[in-house]
Amino acid sequence: MVEWSQREWGRAMQDAVRDAITDCVMGRVSGGWQENTITHKVLQALGTSEEVQWKERPFRCAWKAFKASGRFETANGDIAIKVTLRAAQGGTVVGTKYFEAKKLVLETGRYDAIDPAQLARMRHIPGHEVLLYALRRNQSKSTIVGDALCLPTPIAAMLHGAGARILHPAAHHFIEVFAQALLGRGLNFDPRQATAFDKPFESLEATPSFLLEASAAPVELDLEPVQAPRGYEELDDRGQEIADDFTP
């Protein structure tokens, strides 16, 4: 368990998430700018099972997070988070939070996938938010970098027809909202939601992280060229470095 001040943690996570989203837009030619890919990178940056002791708070915080899929995603959104706060005296509070992720469409400068009918299914879940994968210029205005913003789902539904120029000023930084959740704000404290979270998370944890494929052959087999498949060539160790210049 790591001890952090909230400011230190926020700065570190802001940088990590920014870099993850920036990498995705830089790799857009190979499919990097896709909502599932960006979400994967963001969750990698945050950590899917972590625990923090806050320097300024009389409790420690643990969270678990995963990328939802199937019916669970349809009902709740792309990112599911369960937060557990534990006091030194032994008390525990558990809450959940969900985010529906949308990416900025580079060609239009809008979040074209925001669907009012979809958000209508989620807007009454306590603490639910829409997460916007955005782009902005850095402080020197010379480079485009990734950003993550979010706003309460009812607000996103109200503004769904607007572009980034309207949505962004209505939003907060994702890490600010996430940090507040780790302090117990903006969570759904219904224990049924915590129970519903556990089943898909545990099933993902139980999935093997790798597959081993093996084949058997006689010990004396000597693979001569005449025994090799037609068109067989020995592999060499040459590689090709691909660079993608990002020009917004």
C-alpha positions, 0 to 999 in steps of 0.5 A, a space after each residue: 500500500 502506497 502513502 500519497 498526498 491527494 495533490 501528489 496522487 492527482 498530479 501523477 494520475 493526471 500525467 499518466 492518463 494524459 500520456 495514455 490518451 495522447 499515445 492513443 491519438 498518436 496511434 490513430 492510424 493503427 486503430 488507437 483512437 477507439 473508445 475500447 482501446 483508449 479505455 484500456 489504456 486509461 485503466 492501465 494508467 490508473 490501476 485496476 486494483 489499488 490501495 492508497 493511504 491518504 496522508 491527510 485523511 483518517 482512512 485508507 482507500 482501495 479501488 477496483 475497476 474494470 472495462 465492462 462489456 455485454 449486458 453489464 455495459 449496456 446497463 451501467 456504462 464502460 467503466 465500473 469502479 468499486 471504492 472501499 474506504 477503511 478507517 483505522 478504527 475498523 469501520 468500512 464504507 463501500 460505494 460504486 461509480 460508473 462512467 460511459 466513455 465517449 471519444 472526440 471525433 477528430 474529423 468533426 470536433 464533436 462527440 457524435 456517439 453521445 446517444 440520448 436514449 442510451 444516457 436515459 437508461 443510465 441517468 438515474 444511477 447515482 453518481 453516474 458520469 459521461 467520460 469524454 476522451 478529449 484533446 487540447 493544446 499544451 501550455 505553450 500551444 505548440 502540441 496537441 495532448 490527450 485529456 479526460 473530462 467528465 460531467 454528470 450524465 443528466 448534464 451530458 444528456 441535456 447538452 448532447 447535441 452540442 460540440 466540444 466548445 459547449 461540453 468541455 466548459 461544463 465538465 471537470 477533469 476526470 482525475 478530479 472526479 475520480 479523486 473525489 470518489 476515492 474520498 467517498 463523494 459521488 458514489 452509489 452506496 447501494 449494497 446491491 450495486 456493490 454485489 452486482 459489481 463483484 460477479 463480473 470483476 471476479 470472472 475477469 480476474 479468474 480468466 487465464 492471463 495467457 494460453 499455452 499451445 504445445 505440439 508433440 513430435 518424434 524426438 529424432 525428427 530432423 527438419 530438413 528443407 525437403 520436409 518443410 512446408 512449401 514456401 518455408 523460409 527461416 526467420 531473421 531478426 530484422 524489425 521495422 520501426 514505424 513512426 506516425 507524425 501527428 499533425 492536427 
